[in-house]
Amino acid sequence: MTDAAVRDAEPRGRSGTDVYGILRAKILDLQLPPDGKINIDALARELGVSQTPIREALSQLEGDRLIVKTPGKGYRTTALLDTAELRELFEFRLLVEPWAARAAAVNRLINPARTLRASLDEFESGTAQEGNVRHQLVAHDTVFHDRILSASSNEFALHAYRATHCHLHLFRLHPADYQGTTTVEEHRGIVDAIAACDPDAAQEAMHRHLIGAYHRFAEAFSQEDSELRVPPPAKLC
C-alpha cells in the first residue's frame, strides 16, 4: 500500500496535527514516562491510525526536545530536567528576560501591555470554566514570555530563548502553583510596569517573577538543591 493509500485509510477526523497534540499532552502529563521508550506500533493501535502520522508527530516532538531519536534504538521521551539543568535554565532566563521586560517598557508604539493584558484576561476567563488548568497555564505562560521577548526587537535573543523550549520542560516538573494564581499575580505586576513605561520596575518585576518561579519548580527536588544563588538585581541608573 502506498503512503497516499495509507493516509486515505486513516480514520477521518484525526489529522497529523491531532496526533501530535495527543502525544504532546501524554508526554507533558507524564502518561508517556520521562526517559521511556516509545512503542510506535502500540501508539498507532491506541489512536487508531497508521504508523505514518505517529512518526510525523514524533519528528515534531523532536523539534520540541520532548523526544530523542537514537539510530538503531528508536525513540525515547527526554528525561526530566535535573537540579543542575533547572538552575542553568533559570540562570539563562535571568540574563535575558529582565532585560527584555525593560526593553518592552520603553514608551513606543510596540509596547505590548495591551496584548499581554488580553492574554491574562483570556487565561483567567478560561480557568473559570475549566477545572484542570495545567495545559492552559503552560500555553498562557509560553505566549506571555514570548511576547515580551518579541517586543525587545532582538531576533537573536528571541530565537535563543525559543530554542530552550523552557515551558514544555518546566511544565513536566509539576509546579506547586497548579491554578496559576501566583503566576498571574506576578505577570500582572510585570504588565503594569510595562504599561506605565517604567523600565526599572519592569526589569525588577520580571526578576522577582523568575526567582519565584524557580523556587516553585524546585519543590520537585530536595530542599538542599533548591536554592538559587543569584545576586540581587543591580541598581539601575
RAKA-V870387 format. One record per backbone hydrogen bond with DSSP energy under -0.5 kcal/mol. NH is the residue of the N-H (numbers start at 1). CO is the residue of the C=O. E is the energy in kcal/mol with one decimal. If there is no record, write none. Layout:
BEGIN
nh:NH co:CO e:E
nh:NH co:CO e:E
END
This chain:
BEGIN
nh:6 co:2 e:-2.3
nh:7 co:3 e:-2.6
nh:8 co:4 e:-2.3
nh:9 co:5 e:-1.3
nh:10 co:7 e:-1.2
nh:11 co:48 e:-0.8
nh:14 co:11 e:-1.3
nh:15 co:13 e:-0.6
nh:19 co:15 e:-2.0
nh:20 co:16 e:-2.3
nh:21 co:17 e:-2.4
nh:22 co:18 e:-2.5
nh:23 co:19 e:-2.6
nh:24 co:20 e:-2.6
nh:25 co:21 e:-2.2
nh:26 co:22 e:-2.1
nh:27 co:23 e:-2.1
nh:28 co:24 e:-2.8
nh:29 co:25 e:-2.3
nh:30 co:27 e:-1.3
nh:31 co:26 e:-2.1
nh:32 co:26 e:-1.8
nh:33 co:31 e:-0.7
nh:35 co:78 e:-0.7
nh:36 co:33 e:-1.1
nh:38 co:75 e:-2.6
nh:39 co:37 e:-0.5
nh:40 co:38 e:-0.9
nh:43 co:39 e:-2.2
nh:44 co:40 e:-2.4
nh:45 co:41 e:-2.1
nh:46 co:42 e:-2.4
nh:47 co:43 e:-2.6
nh:48 co:44 e:-1.1
nh:49 co:44 e:-2.1
nh:54 co:50 e:-0.7
nh:55 co:51 e:-2.7
nh:56 co:52 e:-2.2
nh:57 co:53 e:-2.3
nh:58 co:54 e:-2.4
nh:59 co:55 e:-1.9
nh:60 co:56 e:-1.7
nh:61 co:57 e:-2.4
nh:62 co:58 e:-1.6
nh:63 co:59 e:-1.3
nh:64 co:60 e:-1.1
nh:65 co:62 e:-1.4
nh:66 co:61 e:-2.5
nh:67 co:61 e:-1.1
nh:68 co:76 e:-2.8
nh:70 co:74 e:-2.8
nh:71 co:69 e:-0.5
nh:73 co:70 e:-2.5
nh:74 co:70 e:-1.7
nh:76 co:68 e:-2.2
nh:77 co:36 e:-2.5
nh:78 co:66 e:-2.1
nh:86 co:82 e:-2.6
nh:87 co:83 e:-2.2
nh:88 co:84 e:-2.6
nh:89 co:85 e:-2.5
nh:90 co:86 e:-2.1
nh:91 co:87 e:-2.2
nh:92 co:88 e:-2.1
nh:93 co:89 e:-2.2
nh:94 co:90 e:-2.4
nh:95 co:91 e:-1.1
nh:95 co:92 e:-0.5
nh:96 co:92 e:-1.6
nh:97 co:93 e:-2.8
nh:98 co:93 e:-0.5
nh:100 co:96 e:-2.0
nh:101 co:97 e:-2.6
nh:102 co:98 e:-2.1
nh:103 co:99 e:-2.4
nh:104 co:100 e:-2.4
nh:105 co:101 e:-1.2
nh:106 co:103 e:-1.2
nh:108 co:106 e:-1.4
nh:111 co:108 e:-1.6
nh:114 co:111 e:-0.5
nh:116 co:112 e:-2.4
nh:117 co:113 e:-2.5
nh:118 co:114 e:-1.9
nh:119 co:115 e:-2.0
nh:120 co:116 e:-2.0
nh:121 co:117 e:-2.7
nh:122 co:118 e:-2.4
nh:123 co:119 e:-2.1
nh:124 co:120 e:-2.5
nh:125 co:121 e:-2.3
nh:126 co:122 e:-2.1
nh:127 co:123 e:-2.3
nh:128 co:124 e:-1.2
nh:129 co:125 e:-0.5
nh:129 co:126 e:-1.0
nh:130 co:126 e:-0.9
nh:133 co:131 e:-0.8
nh:137 co:133 e:-2.8
nh:138 co:134 e:-2.0
nh:139 co:135 e:-1.9
nh:140 co:136 e:-2.7
nh:141 co:137 e:-2.9
nh:142 co:138 e:-2.2
nh:143 co:139 e:-2.2
nh:144 co:140 e:-2.9
nh:145 co:141 e:-2.1
nh:146 co:142 e:-2.0
nh:147 co:143 e:-2.4
nh:148 co:144 e:-1.4
nh:149 co:145 e:-2.1
nh:150 co:146 e:-2.7
nh:151 co:147 e:-1.8
nh:152 co:148 e:-0.6
nh:152 co:149 e:-1.1
nh:153 co:150 e:-1.6
nh:154 co:149 e:-0.6
nh:155 co:153 e:-0.6
nh:158 co:154 e:-2.2
nh:159 co:155 e:-2.7
nh:160 co:156 e:-2.3
nh:161 co:157 e:-2.3
nh:162 co:158 e:-2.7
nh:163 co:159 e:-2.0
nh:164 co:160 e:-0.5
nh:164 co:161 e:-1.3
nh:165 co:162 e:-1.3
nh:166 co:161 e:-0.5
nh:168 co:165 e:-0.6
nh:169 co:165 e:-1.5
nh:170 co:166 e:-2.7
nh:171 co:167 e:-2.2
nh:172 co:168 e:-0.8
nh:173 co:170 e:-1.9
nh:174 co:171 e:-1.3
nh:176 co:216 e:-0.6
nh:178 co:176 e:-2.1
nh:180 co:177 e:-1.2
nh:184 co:180 e:-2.8
nh:185 co:181 e:-2.0
nh:186 co:182 e:-2.4
nh:187 co:183 e:-2.6
nh:188 co:184 e:-2.5
nh:189 co:185 e:-1.5
nh:190 co:186 e:-1.7
nh:191 co:187 e:-2.7
nh:192 co:188 e:-2.7
nh:193 co:189 e:-1.6
nh:194 co:190 e:-2.3
nh:195 co:191 e:-3.1
nh:196 co:192 e:-1.8
nh:197 co:194 e:-1.5
nh:198 co:193 e:-2.5
nh:199 co:197 e:-0.7
nh:202 co:198 e:-2.3
nh:203 co:199 e:-2.5
nh:204 co:200 e:-2.3
nh:205 co:201 e:-2.5
nh:206 co:202 e:-2.2
nh:207 co:203 e:-2.2
nh:208 co:204 e:-2.5
nh:209 co:205 e:-2.2
nh:210 co:206 e:-2.4
nh:211 co:207 e:-2.1
nh:212 co:208 e:-2.6
nh:213 co:209 e:-2.8
nh:214 co:210 e:-2.5
nh:215 co:211 e:-1.9
nh:216 co:212 e:-1.8
nh:217 co:213 e:-2.5
nh:218 co:214 e:-2.6
nh:219 co:215 e:-0.5
nh:219 co:216 e:-0.7
nh:220 co:217 e:-1.9
nh:221 co:218 e:-2.2
nh:225 co:222 e:-0.7
nh:226 co:222 e:-0.5
nh:226 co:223 e:-0.9
nh:228 co:226 e:-0.7
nh:229 co:227 e:-0.7
nh:230 co:228 e:-1.2
END
